[in-house]
Amino acid sequence: MVLVTALWSVAGVVTRQLDSARSFEVTFWRSLFTLVSLLLILPLWQGRAVFARMPWRSRYFWLSGLCWSVMFTAFMVALTLTAVANVLITMALGPLITAVFTRVVLRHPLPVRTWGAIVLAGAGIAWMYGSQLSLGAPNFLLGSLVALGVPVAAAVQWTLVQKSHAEGLDLDLVPSVMAGAAISSAITLPLALPLQASLHDVGLLAGLGLFQLAIPCALSVVCARVLKAPEVSLLALLEIVFGIVLAWLGANEAPAASVLLGGTLVLGALALNEWLGWRTRRV
């Protein structure tokens, strides 16, 4: 899951290297190449019969695909509207939303250590968010509202994975990532016309489709089968730290000192939660 977050985090810095692709066109190309990548990866991973085994009639399959499409679209559009740090900080609301969803839908009691980690991470996020708000960045509000679709859809996604397995359906939701890419590319194509991306842009977005979406998103679904939903969401917070650092080093989007302090609190929450969980399992 840590590797997944590292791969996810490259989107911001790569987006800043684009020449002419903007907004919905960025989303279209990335989603299209994610779809193509998964059409090749899934048969190699699960055999040629993977498409015949897909749960086409399952509501979980299509709901999961819809969640992925919302995450794919909202994330890239938000990156074209505001700073990388603003998008990632807004996405960090995921653990709080996920905790509420799993508590209400699945009735899962959460350990005290997880609640404590969520509170500590929330404090770090609030610190970072406040510093960015005070800067008065252009399109900050619009970009943040669009980015809010990512943690909401992610919370639904992790809950769906847990719920399908709790009901004994044992559905393979990895192909839903491909469905999400198909939905996202189909929806954004009309909005992206006329296409203006250069070959340089298309190459970068193809790389994002494979290495920043197809591979890590498939792996994240596998991780969600083992880890509890709030733990997955907490570990996903590493994307914030990785993404801000990469944008700082690769795109000169230097974060304020308060952002660095907030990131430290987030990392502390993750480390504390994992250490307490390991200790509890050993006992």
C-alpha positions in Angstrom: 0.0 0.0 0.0 3.0 2.3 0.6 4.2 1.5 -2.9 0.7 2.3 -4.2 0.7 5.8 -2.6 4.2 6.5 -4.0 3.0 5.7 -7.6 -0.2 7.7 -7.1 1.8 10.7 -5.9 3.6 11.4 -9.3 0.4 12.8 -11.0 0.9 16.4 -9.7 4.5 16.9 -10.8 3.9 15.2 -14.1 0.8 17.3 -14.8 3.0 20.4 -14.3 5.2 19.3 -17.2 2.4 19.3 -19.8 2.6 21.7 -22.7 -0.9 22.2 -24.0 -3.3 19.5 -22.6 -5.7 21.1 -20.1 -8.6 20.1 -17.8 -10.9 17.4 -19.3 -8.4 16.5 -22.0 -5.8 15.6 -19.4 -8.4 13.3 -17.7 -9.5 11.8 -21.0 -6.0 10.7 -22.1 -5.0 9.4 -18.7 -8.2 7.4 -18.4 -7.9 6.1 -21.9 -4.4 4.8 -21.4 -5.4 3.3 -18.1 -8.2 1.4 -19.9 -5.7 0.2 -22.6 -3.2 -0.8 -19.9 -5.7 -2.9 -18.0 -7.0 -4.6 -21.1 -3.4 -5.9 -21.4 -2.6 -6.4 -17.8 -5.7 -8.3 -16.6 -5.4 -11.2 -19.1 -1.7 -11.6 -18.2 -2.5 -11.5 -14.5 -5.7 -13.5 -14.3 -5.8 -15.5 -17.5 -7.6 -14.9 -20.8 -10.9 -15.9 -19.3 -10.9 -12.9 -17.0 -13.4 -11.0 -19.1 -15.8 -13.9 -19.1 -15.6 -14.1 -15.3 -16.3 -10.4 -14.8 -19.4 -9.9 -12.6 -21.3 -7.9 -15.3 -24.6 -8.2 -13.4 -23.2 -7.3 -10.0 -24.3 -4.0 -8.6 -21.0 -3.9 -6.7 -19.0 -4.1 -9.9 -20.7 -1.1 -11.5 -20.9 1.0 -8.4 -17.2 0.4 -7.8 -16.5 1.3 -11.4 -18.5 4.5 -11.0 -16.4 5.4 -7.9 -13.2 4.9 -9.8 -14.4 7.1 -12.6 -15.3 9.9 -10.2 -11.9 9.6 -8.6 -10.1 9.6 -11.9 -12.0 12.6 -13.2 -12.2 14.8 -10.2 -8.5 14.4 -9.3 -7.1 15.5 -12.6 -9.6 18.3 -13.2 -8.8 19.6 -9.7 -5.0 19.5 -10.4 -5.6 21.8 -13.4 -7.5 24.3 -11.3 -5.4 24.7 -8.2 -2.0 23.8 -6.5 -1.0 20.2 -5.9 -0.9 20.7 -2.2 -4.5 22.1 -2.1 -5.8 19.0 -4.0 -3.9 16.5 -1.8 -4.9 18.2 1.4 -8.6 18.1 0.4 -8.2 14.4 -0.5 -6.9 13.8 3.0 -10.5 14.0 4.3 -10.7 10.4 3.2 -10.1 8.6 6.5 -12.7 10.7 8.3 -15.3 10.0 5.6 -14.4 6.4 5.4 -14.7 5.9 9.1 -18.2 7.3 9.1 -19.2 5.1 6.1 -17.9 1.9 7.5 -19.4 2.7 10.9 -22.9 3.3 9.4 -22.9 0.8 6.6 -20.9 -2.1 7.9 -21.4 -1.6 11.7 -17.7 -2.2 12.2 -16.4 -1.1 15.6 -13.2 0.8 15.1 -10.2 0.3 17.5 -9.3 3.2 19.7 -5.9 3.4 18.0 -7.5 4.0 14.6 -9.8 6.8 15.9 -6.8 8.3 17.6 -4.8 8.2 14.4 -7.6 9.8 12.5 -7.8 12.6 15.0 -4.1 13.2 14.9 -4.0 13.1 11.1 -7.0 15.4 11.0 -5.1 17.9 13.1 -2.2 17.9 10.6 -4.6 18.2 7.7 -6.4 21.2 9.3 -3.1 22.9 9.9 -2.0 22.4 6.3 -5.4 23.4 4.9 -5.5 26.6 7.0 -2.1 27.7 5.7 -3.1 27.2 2.1 -6.4 29.0 2.6 -4.6 32.0 4.0 -2.6 32.4 0.8 -5.7 33.2 -1.2 -4.6 31.0 -4.2 -6.6 31.5 -7.4 -9.4 29.0 -8.0 -8.7 27.5 -4.6 -12.3 27.1 -3.6 -13.4 25.6 -7.0 -10.4 23.3 -7.1 -11.0 22.2 -3.5 -14.7 21.4 -4.2 -13.8 19.4 -7.2 -11.1 17.6 -5.3 -13.6 16.7 -2.6 -15.2 14.2 -4.9 -12.1 12.1 -4.6 -12.3 11.2 -0.9 -16.1 10.8 -1.0 -15.8 8.3 -3.9 -12.8 6.6 -2.3 -14.8 6.1 1.0 -17.6 4.5 -1.0 -15.1 2.4 -2.9 -13.4 0.9 0.2 -16.7 0.3 1.9 -18.0 -1.5 -1.2 -15.0 -3.8 -1.3 -15.4 -4.7 2.4 -19.2 -5.1 2.1 -19.1 -7.5 -0.9 -16.7 -9.8 0.9 -18.7 -9.5 4.2 -21.7 -10.8 2.2 -19.7 -13.8 1.0 -20.0 -12.9 -2.7 -16.2 -12.9 -3.1 -16.4 -10.7 -6.1 -13.2 -9.7 -7.9 -13.5 -5.9 -8.0 -10.1 -5.4 -9.7 -11.7 -5.2 -13.1 -13.9 -2.4 -11.8 -10.8 -0.2 -12.1 -11.0 -0.9 -15.9 -14.7 -0.1 -15.9 -14.0 3.2 -14.1 -11.4 4.1 -16.7 -13.8 3.3 -19.5 -16.6 5.4 -17.9 -14.2 8.3 -17.2 -12.8 8.4 -20.7 -16.2 8.2 -22.3 -17.6 11.0 -20.2 -14.6 13.4 -20.6 -14.1 12.9 -24.4 -16.9 15.2 -25.5 -15.8 17.8 -23.0 -12.1 17.5 -24.1 -12.8 18.3 -27.8 -11.0 19.6 -29.7 -8.0 17.6 -28.6 -4.9 19.8 -28.4 -2.3 17.6 -26.6 1.1 17.4 -28.1 3.0 14.1 -28.5 5.0 15.0 -25.5 1.8 15.4 -23.4 0.3 12.2 -24.7 3.5 10.3 -23.8 3.4 11.7 -20.2 -0.3 10.9 -19.8 0.3 7.4 -21.2 2.9 6.9 -18.5 0.4 8.1 -15.9 -2.3 5.8 -17.2 0.0 2.7 -16.7 2.2 3.5 -13.7 0.1 6.1 -11.8 -3.3 4.5 -12.2 -3.6 1.0 -13.8 -0.9 -0.8 -11.7 -1.4 1.0 -8.3 -5.2 1.0 -8.4 -5.4 -2.7 -9.1 -2.9 -3.3 -6.3 -5.0 -1.1 -3.9 -8.1 -3.2 -4.4 -6.0 -6.3 -3.4 -4.7 -4.4 -0.3 -8.3 -3.6 0.6 -9.1 -7.3 0.9 -6.6 -7.6 3.8 -6.5 -4.2 5.5 -9.6 -2.6 7.1 -11.1 0.3 5.2 -10.0 3.0 7.6 -6.4 1.6 7.6 -6.3 1.6 3.8 -7.5 5.2 3.8 -4.9 6.2 6.5 -2.1 4.7 4.6 -3.3 6.5 1.4 -2.5 9.7 3.3 1.1 9.1 2.4 0.2 10.3 -1.1 -0.1 13.7 0.4 3.4 13.8 1.7 4.9 12.2 -1.4 2.9 14.4 -3.7 3.8 17.7 -2.0 7.5 16.8 -1.9 7.6 15.8 -5.6 5.7 19.0 -6.6 8.2 21.0 -4.5 11.3 19.3 -6.1 10.0 18.8 -9.6 7.6 21.7 -10.2 8.9 24.4 -7.8 5.6 24.4 -5.8 7.3 25.0 -2.4 5.1 24.3 0.6 5.0 26.6 3.6 6.6 25.6 6.9 3.1 24.9 8.3 2.4 22.5 5.5 5.6 20.6 6.4 4.5 20.5 10.0 1.1 19.2 9.1 2.7 16.5 7.0 4.8 15.4 9.9 1.6 15.0 12.0 0.1 12.9 9.3 3.1 10.6 9.1 3.1 10.4 12.9 -0.5 9.3 12.9 0.2 6.6 10.3 3.3 5.3 12.1 1.5 5.2 15.5 -1.5 3.4 14.1 0.6 0.7 12.4 2.9 0.2 15.4 0.0 -0.2 17.8 -1.7 -2.6 15.4 1.4 -4.7 15.1 1.8 -4.7 18.9 -1.8 -5.8 19.4 -1.5 -8.6 16.9 1.7 -9.9 18.6 -0.1 -9.8 22.0 
